[in-house]
Each structure stands twice: as C-alpha cells, then as structure tokens.
Amino acid sequence: MEDNEELIAAKEEVAVMMARARAAQEQIADYTQEQVNELITAMVWSVGREDRSEEIARLAIDETQLGNYEGKYLKIHRKTRATLMDIIGDKSVGVIEEIPERNIVKIAKPVGVIGALSPSTNPEATPVIKAISAVKGRNAIIVAPHPRAKLTNKKICDYMREAIVAMGGPADLVQSIDVPSLDKTNELMRQCDRILATGGAAMVSAAYSSGTPALGVGVGNAVITVDDSADLDEAADKIRISKTLDLAASCSSDNSVLVFESVYDEFLAKLKHAGGYVIEGGNKEKLQRVLWHDGHLNPSIVAQHAVSIAAQAGIDLPEGKQFLIVPETGTGPDYPFSGEKLTVTMALYKVRNIDEAIELTNSIQAYQGQGHSCGIYSYNEHNIMKLAMATRTSRVMVNQPQAASNSGNVWNGMRQTFSLGCGSWGGNGINHNITWRDLINETWVSKPLAVNKVIPSDDELFSSVMGRF
C-alpha cells in the first residue's frame, strides 16, 4: 500500500512540474533567435562566472565524493563556455537549412519538454549543457539528478532559473527534481516529450523502454593505440592528462593502452615518468579484489585518488604517482582489467603492429564499450585510417587526450556535449555527439524541382550487372 501511495505521489508531483514546464515552453515558442541566444548566454554566465564555478565545483566534490576540484572546476567553468561558443552561432529558429539542388527547406520547431537524466560523475556541467541545448531549440527541460548529486543539481538549476527570469523569460523553462527517486525519474520519462539520458547502462535501458522517444548513450571503455610513429613524450603526457582528469570520472577516460612492441619499453618508462605506477604480480590480484566485488565495479573506488585506491588494496604507492598501470594480455570476463574501470587505472598491452592493435581493440570493446570511442597516437596516416576503418567505434581521437576530446574541445571540431551516441554497436540510435539539433522537430518543405529527374534507361542503369545472372 505504501509503495502504491509513493507511486501516486510521484506521478502527481511530476505532472505538476510538467504542466509548469509546458506553460513556460509555450511562452518562448515564438522567441526570436536573438532572444533564445540571450537566454542561453545568461544561463551559462549564471554558473560559469568565477565565484559560481568555484562554489559549484566544491559543492559537487563535497556532495558526491567523486573526482577532484580541478576537474569539476574545468567542466563548469570552461566546458560550459566552450559549449555555448559551439552553438551560439547556430540557427535554431525558423528556417535552419536549405538544400537548393533538391528544392528543400527545413524549419525548426520545439519538441516541448525534455526529460534529462544526469549522472553523479558529471553533475556540475551536464545539467547546464543539457539545459542550454534544450532552450536553444525553444524547449523546456526537467532534470532528474542522481540522488548522490541532488544538491549540486538544485544549485545549478536555481542559478539558471534566476538568469532566465532576469532576461524576461519564465523560470520554469528549467526545473530540477530536488528530491529524486526512481519512481519520479520513471514518471518523468513517461510524461516528457523526449528523454536525454546520460548515466549507467540500467538508466539508459530504462529510458529506451519508457515508451517516450529517447536519446541514450552507450558504455565507455576507450582503447588507445600508440604506434611506432608516435611522439612518445606527447603521448605519455596526454594519456596522463586524460587518465587523471577529474580522477577518471569520465566514460571517455583511457581504459586500455595498446603499445607497439618496438617502442613498448621506452613508452612504459615515459608513462612511469609521467606519474604512472606499474601494478603486477600479487599486487594485481589485490587491486582486482578492490576494483570489483562479485563481478561488479566497486562504487567506493570510482573516481578516487590513486593513493586511496592503492591503500584499500594494501599497496604502498610511492609519492608522486597519479595513475595505475596494469600490464595485461587477455580480454573479456576472465580479464576484468580489459573492461571499463572508472578509476585512474589503465590496462597496458603489447602489440606487434596496427593489425594486432585493431584486432585487440575490437576484442576489448566486444567485451565492453563497443561503439563508444578509441584513440591513436600516430603520425602514420595509413595506421590512423586503417584503425578508423576497421574498428566498431563512433569516435577516433588522433593525438589528443581522449577524455577531454571525445565530447568536443577547443582543439578539435567535435560538437561539445557530455552525451555521446554509440550507434547500433552500443545499443543507440545515433553515433554522433548529441546537441540541440537532436532536441527539435524539423518540418521539411519540398517544392517541385525546376527540371524533373529522369530515370535512366535499363541499359544505362543496369549495365554493370546485365548478363551476369
């Protein structure tokens, strides 16, 4: 009886929020591009200015106990700015695209209310990036946070609401479920117009099963190749940056590194110099027992300092070491280090050549992370393209720190987001980086062509196959 009452209360609470969101969305349905851009600019400034960024980063660390201050600050202060810069020039109101050769015009229209699911690992910037993507398309958004990050989410949403009101808009364009529960999240997914889900596999699966159109993401398990043409100093430094960013809270963090045998010893020395510590023998078994409990990743080690993880495993970590290197040979359930670890721990493999690197990448990601991403440190265009052609992956980062690059950054042309489509390989409907363009409806206007298309004769159209069967 009590469970039933809780479910009824959840339905009613979400229904009230949805009514407010729909009313707010109606108020901006006819906003001009200038008005929309002013709203999202104010929203980012409300959380991205210095004092607010510092406050939010500290709150996120205190509340979640995940990651570190430097990583959280970078995400709320820098990533939100980069995302705004990435979309501010996009036309999202009225006619947004014309294809003259087909005489087609595309018109953008709002979806309505976006139901956004936000994880505990990236609670500082995810609500902001999702919110400005929603409002860019003249939608309202309701954010359902992970319970471990509810205070951070509320703080961020409250700041954005204040900014919207200051710009003359309705505060309820952005709402937060302040006391989250599974029932409320499920109700949000049922009642909203489109779901934008970032989080664990169970959350994404629930989004796809809700009956509401959903945009979800796949499991991360980035595999990085270092070939014999790589700048080894550059590769070691960028892998360190990626592996330690926010203590590997990102699903794009380097989980396995495959090194050509011709440069393996030299590169391992450079990884050690960059702050890596090799875990092998009995210590490997100790670390494995701490990272996984009953075959599942231990939540208490996610996004923690290397010193803390090593201490839990009974390993004495030398001063200055920032990440853990585990030499590995196999893949799959019997080799758990080949999977996603969400810690400053990476598996290290030795490969003969690019063909073996491709085979091993596919084997690792067939176990976990297929479709998400891989990377390569190389100045050999043949190796780069061969890896890209032969791996089942949606993103290949070349000579870039993976965790900071997959979701877009100032040094590449990827769209800025924290929601990464993984295609059919990862159980998703899309491969690309999810942005505002995925949060609108489009009306295609088709006019007659100036000159009709002419279907070729059979001799012309089928000449390549005629007579062969």
DOVO-924173 format. One record per residue: x, y negated, z of N, C-alpha, C in turn; residue in three letters. Coordinates in steps of 0.1 Angstrom, whole numbers, plus 5000, padded with zeros to 4 digits. Example, Ala and Ser with C-alpha at 12.3 -4.5 7.8 and 13.67 -1.06 7.14 Angstrom:
2
513250575078512350455078513250335078ala/512850225071513750115071512950005079ser/
This chain:
469
500850125000500050005000500949875000met/501949885008502849765009503549744996glu/504049844989504649834976503649774966asp/502449814966501449754957501249614960asn/501249574972501049424976502249344971glu/503449404972504649334968504549314953glu/504149414945504049404931503049304927leu/501849294933500849194930501349054933ile/502049044944502648914948503748864937ala/504448964932505548934922504848894909ala/503748964905503048924893502548784894lys/501948754906501348624908502348514908glu/503448534914504548434915505148404901glu/505348504894505948484880504848424871val/503648464873502548404864502448254867ala/502648204879502648064882503847994876val/504948054877506148004871506047994855met/505448094850505248094835504347984831met/503247964838502347854835503047724835ala/503847704845504647574846505547564834arg/506247674831507247674820506547644807ala/505347704805504647684792504247534791arg/503747474802503347334802504547244799ala/505647284804506947204802507347214787ala/507347334782507747354769506847284759gln/505547284762504647204753505047054752glu/505547004763505946864764507046824755gln/507946924752509146894743509046964730ile/507847024727507747094714507947004702ala/507646874704507746774693508946684695asp/509846714704511046634706511846624693tyr/512546514692513446494680514746564683thr/515646574673516946634676517746554685gln/517546424685518346334694517846354708glu/516546374710516046394724516546524729gln/516546634721516946764725518446754729val/519246694721520646684723520946604736asn/520146504739520346424751520046514763glu/519046594762518746684773519846784777leu/520346854766521346954769522746894773ile/522946774768524146694773524146664787thr/522946614792522746584806522846704815ala/522246814810522246944817523746994820met/524546984810525947024812526646924821val/526446794819527146704828526746714842trp/525446754845524946774859525746874866ser/526346974860527047084867528547074863val/528947014852530247024847531146904852gly/530546804858531446694863532246754875arg/533346684877534446734886533846784900glu/533146694907532646734920531746854920asp/530846854910529846964910530547094906arg/531547084897532247214893532947274904ser/533547184912534347234924533347304934glu/532247234936531247284946530647414941glu/530247424928529647544923530647664923ile/531947634920532947744920533147794934ala/533247714943533447754957532147834962arg/531047784959529747854963529747994957leu/530048004944530048134937530948234944ala/532148184948533148274954532648314968ile/532148214976531648244989530548344989asp/529648324980528348404980528648544974glu/529348554963529448684956530648764961thr/531748694965532948754969533548824957gln/533348774945533848834933534648724925leu/535848774920536648674912537448584921gly/537848474914538648374922538248234918asn/538548134926538147994924538547944911tyr/539847974907540347914894539547964882glu/539148094882538348144871536948084871gly/536348074883534948024884534947874879lys/536047804884536047664880536247644865tyr/537047724859537347714845535947734837leu/535247834842533947864835532947754836lys/532747704848531647604849532147464844ile/533447434845533947304841534347304826his/534947404822535447404808534647474798arg/534147594802533347674793532047614789lys/531447544799530147484796530347364786thr/531447294788531847184779532047234765arg/532747344764533147404751531847444744ala/530947504752529647554746528847434741thr/528747324749528047204744528647154731leu/529947144731530647094719530347184707met/530147314709529947404699528547394692asp/527547354700526247354695525647214693ile/526247104698525646974698525446924684ile/526246964675526146914661525247004652gly/524747114658523847204651522447144649asp/521847154638520447104636519547214640lys/518747194650517847294656516347244656ser/516047134650514747074649514347054634val/513147094631512747074617513447164607gly/513747114595514447194585515947214590val/516347344591517647364596518547434586ile/517947474575518747534564518047534551glu/518747514540518147514527519047604518glu/518447684509519147764500518647724486ile/519347634480518747574467518647684456pro/519647774455519647874445518447974446glu/517847984458516748064460515447984462arg/515647854462514547764465513747794478asn/514547814488514047844502514547744512ile/513547714521513847614531513447684545val/514347674555514047734568513747624578lys/512647644586512247554596512247614609ile/512847554619513047604633511847574641ala/511347674649510247654658510547724671lys/510047664682510347724695509747864696pro/510447944705509848084709508848064720val/509147974729508247954741509047954754gly/508948064761509648074774510648194773val/511848164776512948264776513048314790ile/513048444792513348514804514848554804gly/515648484813517048514813517548584825ala/518248694823518848774834520248734835leu/520748704847522048654850522848744859ser/524048784856524848874865525548814876pro/525948894886526748844897528148814893ser/528648874882530048854879530348714872thr/529348664865529548534859528348444862asn/528048414875526848344879527048194878pro/528248144875528448004875528147934862glu/528547994851528247934838527148004830ala/526848124833525848194825524548124825thr/523948084837522648014836522747884828pro/523847814828523947694821523947714806val/524747814802524947834787523547894782ile/522947974790521648024785520547914785lys/520647824795519647724796519847624784ala/521047584781521147484770520847544757ile/521147674755520747744743519247754741ser/518547774752517047774752516547634749ala/516947534756516447404754516847344740val/518047384735518447344721517347384711lys/516747504714515647544705514247504709gly/514147404719512947344724512147444732arg/512847534739512147634747512247594762asn/511547664770511747664785512447794789ala/513047794801513747914805513547934820ile/513348064823513348104837514448204840ile/515248174849516448254852516248344864val/516448474862516448574872517848614876ala/518348574887519748604891519948734897pro/521148784897521448894906521248854920his/520748934929520548894943521748844950pro/522948894945524148854952524648714948arg/523848654938524248524933523048424933ala/522048454941520848374941521048224945lys/521948204955522148064960522847984949leu/523848044943524647974932523647944921thr/522848034917521848014906520947904909asn/520347904921519447794925520147664925lys/521347654930522047524930522247474916lys/522647564907522847524893521547474886ile/520547554888519247524882518647394887cys/518847374900518347244906519047124900asp/520347134898521047024892520647004878tyr/520347104870519947084857518547034856met/517647074866516347014866516346864869arg/517246824878517346684881517746604869glu/518746664861519246594849518146584839ala/517346684837516246684827515246574831ile/514846564844513946454848514546314846val/515846304848516546174846516446134832ala/516346224823516346204808514846184803met/513946194813512546174809511846304805gly/512446414808511846544804511246614816gly/510546724814509846794825510846894832pro/510946884845511846964853511647114850ala/510447154848510147304847510547364834asp/511347284825512047354814513047454819leu/513547434831514447524837513947564851val/513747694853513347734867514147854871gln/514247874884515047984890514148064899ser/514348194898513648284907514548284920ile/514148204930515048174941515248294951asp/514248384952514248504960514048614950val/515148664944514948764934514648904939pro/513948984931513649114934513449194921ser/513549324921513349404909511949384903leu/510949374912509549354907509449224900asp/510049114905509948984899510648984885lys/511849044885512649054873511849124862thr/511249234866510449314856509249244851asn/508649164861507449084857507848974847glu/509048914850509448804841509648864827leu/510248984826510549044813509249074806met/508149114814506849144808506149014803arg/506248904810505448794808506048684799gln/507348684797508048584789507948614774cys/508448524766508348544751509548614745asp/510748594751511948664747512848674758arg/513448794759514448824770515848804765ile/516648734774518048724771518748794783leu/519248914781519748994792521249004792ala/521848964803523348984804523549054818thr/524149164818524349234831524649384828gly/524349464837524749614836523849684826gly/524249804823523549884814522149914818ala/521849934830520449954835519549834833ala/520149714835519349594833519049574818met/520049594810519749584795518749684790val/518849804795517949914791516549874796ser/516349824808515049774812514549664804ala/515349574799514949464790514349524777ala/515149614771514649674759513349754760tyr/513149804773511949894775510749814780ser/510949684781509849594787508649574778ser/508849594765507749564756507849424751gly/508749334756508949204751510249204742thr/510249124731511449124723512649084732pro/513749154731514849134740516149134732ala/517049044737518449034732519349084744leu/519949204742520749254752522249274748gly/523049314756524449334753524949474757val/526049514751526549654754527649644765gly/528049764768529049784779530449744773val/531249674781532549634776533549734780gly/534649744772535749834775536849794765asn/537349674765538249624755539549704754ala/539849744742541149814739542049724731val/543249704736544249614729545349694723ile/545749664711546949734705548049634704thr/549249674707550449594705551349674695val/551549614683552349684673553749634673asp/554549694663556049664663556349524656asp/555249454652555549324646555149214656ser/554649254668554149154677555249074684ala/554948954688555748874696555548924711asp/556449004716556249074728556048984740leu/556748874740556648784751555248714751asp/554848684739553448624737552448724742glu/552548844737551548954740551548974755ala/552648984762552649014776552048904784ala/552348784780551748664787550248654785asp/549848674773548348664770547548774777lys/548148894777547449004784547348974799ile/548448924804548348884819547248784821arg/547148684812546148574814544748644813ile/544548724803543248794801542948884813ser/543948964817543649064827543349004841lys/543948894843543748834857542748714857thr/542148674846541148574845539948604854leu/539648524864538548554873538648694879asp/539848744880540148884886539348994878leu/539348974865538749074855537249094857ala/536548984862535048994863534449004849ala/535148964839534548964825534549104819ser/533449134812533449264804534349264793cys/535049154790535949144779537449164783ser/537649184796538949204801539649324795ser/540949314793541749424787541649544796asp/541049654791540949774800542049884796asn/542349884783543449974779544349904769ser/545649924770546549864761547349974754val/547349974741548050084733549250014727leu/550450074729551650014725552450104716val/552950054705553750134696554950184703phe/555250314701556350374709557750314706glu/557850254694559150184691559450064700ser/558350004706558549884714558049904728val/557650034731556950064744557750024756tyr/559050074757559850044769560149894771asp/560449834760560649684760559449614765glu/558249654759557049584763556649604777phe/556849734782556449764796557349674805leu/558549654802559449574810558849424811ala/558349384799557849244799556549234807lys/555749334806554449344814554849334829leu/555849404833556249404847556749264851lys/557549204842558049074845556848974846his/555748994838554648904838553748924851ala/554049024859553249044871552649174872gly/552949264863552249394863553049494872gly/552349594878552949694887552449824882tyr/553449914880553050044874552650144886val/551450204883550850304893550950434886ile/551650534892551750664887551950764898glu/551950894894552151004904551051004914gly/551451024926550451034937549650904939gly/550250784936549650664937548450654927asn/548650714916547550714906546250784911lys/546550894918545350964924544750884935glu/545550814943545050734954544150624948lys/544650554937543950444931542650494925leu/542650614919541450664913540450694923gln/540750744935539750764945539150634950arg/539850524949539350394954538450334943val/538850344931538150284920536750344917leu/536750484919535550554916535050634927trp/533750634930533150714940532050804934his/532250934934531251024928531050994913asp/532150954907532050934892531550794888gly/531250714898530750574895531750474901his/531850364893532750254897532350204911leu/533350184920533050144934532849994934asn/531649944937531349804937532249714945pro/532849774956533649694965535049654959ser/535349714948536649684942536549594930ile/535349564925535149484913535549344916val/536349294906536849154906537549114919ala/538349204924539149174937540649164933gln/541349104943542749084941543549214941his/544549224933545349344932545849394946ala/546249294954546749324968545649404976val/544449354974543249414982543049554977ser/543049574963542749704958543849804962ile/545049754961546249844964546149884979ala/545749784988545749815002544649915005ala/543549904998542450005000542950144996gln/543850154986544350274981545550324989ala/545950244999547150285006548450274999gly/548450174989549650154981550250014985ile/551550014987552249894991552649814979asp/551949704976552149634964553249524966leu/554349524958555349414960554849274958pro/555449184964554949044963555048994949glu/554048914945554048854932553348944921gly/552949064924552349144914550849104914lys/550349094901548949044899548049144893gln/548549244886547749344880548349474880phe/547549584878548049714880548049794866leu/549149864863549349934851549350084853ile/548450154847548350294849548650364836val/549850424834550150504822549150614821pro/548650634808547550734806547850804793glu/547250914791547350994778546051034772thr/545051064781543751114776542651014776gly/541451064772540250974772539051054777thr/538050984781536751054785536651074799gly/535551144804535251154818536451214826pro/537251304820538351354828539451264830asp/539451144823540451044824539750914826tyr/539250894838538450774841539150644839pro/540450634839541150514837540950464822phe/540450554813540150514800538950434798ser/538150424809536850354809536950214814gly/535850144815535750014820536050014835glu/536849914839537249914853536849794861lys/536549684854536149554860537049514872leu/538349554870539349514880540649474873thr/541549424880542849394875543749514872val/543049614867543749744864543649774850thr/544749814843544649854829545349984827met/544850064817545450184813546450154802ala/547650224802548650194792548950324784leu/548850314771549050434762550250404753tyr/550950514749551950504739551450564726lys/551550494715551050544702552150534691val/552150624682553250624671553050514661arg/551850484657551550394646550150344646asn/549750264636548450204636547350304635ile/547650414628546650524626546350584639asp/547350614647547150674660546450574670glu/546750444668546050334676544550334673ala/544250344660542850344656542150464661ile/542750584660542150704665541850694680glu/542850644687542750634702541750534706leu/541750424699540750314702539350374701thr/539050444690537750494687537450604698asn/538450684702538150784712537850724726ser/538650624729538350554742536950494742ile/536650424731535350354731534150444728gln/534450564723533350664722532950704736ala/533850694746533550724760532850604766tyr/533350484764532750364770533150244761gln/532150164759532450034753532350024738gly/531850124731531750124717530950004712gln/531449934702530749824696531049684702gly/531649684714531949564721533049484715his/534349524716535449454712536749524713ser/537649484705539049534706539949414702cys/541249434704542149324700543449384696gly/544249294690545549344685546549224685ile/547749254690548949164689549749214678tyr/549749134667550449174655550649064645ser/551649064637551848974626551949054613tyr/551349174613551349254602549849264597asn/549549184586548149174582547549314578glu/548449404573547949534569547349604582his/548149604593547749664605546449604611asn/546449464611545349394616544049434609ile/544049434596542849464588542449614588met/543549694589543249844590542549874603lys/542949814614542349834627540849784626leu/540649664621539349604620538449684611ala/538949744600538149814591537749954597met/538550014605538350154609537850174623ala/537650064631537150074645535650034645thr/534950104654533450074656533349964666arg/533549844661533649724671533049604664thr/532549514672531849394667532849274667ser/533949274675534849164676536249224676arg/537149164669538649194669539349064671val/539949044683540748924686542148954683met/542748864675544148874670545048774677val/546048824684546948744691546348634700asn/545348684708544548594717544248674730gln/544248604741543848664754542348704753pro/542148834753540848894750539648834758gln/539848834771538748794780538248644777ala/539248564774538948424772538548394757ala/538648494748538448464734537248524728ser/536848644733535648714727534448624727asn/534248554737532948474738533148334733ser/534248304725534448174720535448094728gly/536348024722537147934729537647824719asn/538447724725538847614716539847654706val/540447774708541547814698540947904687trp/539647934688539148024677537747974673asn/537248034662535947994657534748074661gly/534948154671533848234677532748144683met/531548184682530448104689530648124704arg/530448004711530548004726529348064733gln/529548164741528448234748529048324758thr/528148384767528548494776527748614772phe/527048614761526148724757526648774743ser/527248894743527948944732527149074726leu/526649054714525949164708526949274704gly/526549404705527449514702526949604691cys/525849554684525349634673524849764677gly/524549854667523949984669524950074677ser/526250044676527250114683527050104698trp/526649984703526449964717524949964721gly/524050004712522650004715521949874714gly/522549784706521949644705521549624690asn/520649524689520149494675520949404667gly/521949344674522849244667524249264671ile/525149224662526649224665527249094670asn/526548984667527248854669527148804683his/527848694685527748614698526348544698asn/525548574708524248514709524248374713ile/523548284705523448144708521948104706thr/521747964705520447914704519747964692trp/520447994681519848044669519048174671arg/519448244681518648374684517448344693asp/517248224697516248184706515148094700leu/515048104686514048034679513248124670ile/512148074665511448144654511748054641asn/511748124630512048054617510948074608glu/510447964602509547974591510247954578thr/510148054569510748034556509747984546trp/510047874539509247814529509847854515val/509047924507509547974494508747904483ser/509447834474508847774462509347854450lys/508547844439508947914427510247864422pro/511047954416512347924410512047844397leu/513047754394512847684381512847774369ala/513647884370513647984360513448124366val/512448194362512248324367513448424366asn/513648504375514648614374514248714364lys/515148764356514848864346515448994349val/514649104350515149234353515849284340ile/517149324342517949374330517349494324pro/517749524312517349644305517849764313ser/517249884310517750004317519250034313asp/519550004300520950034296521949944303asp/521549824307522449734314522449764329glu/521249794335521149814349521649944354leu/521450054346521850184350523050244342phe/523750164335524850214327525850294334ser/526150264347527150324354526850474359ser/525550504358525050634362524450714352val/524050654341523350724330524250834324met/523650944322524351064317525151144327gly/525151104339525951174349525051274357arg/523751264355522851364361521551364354phe/
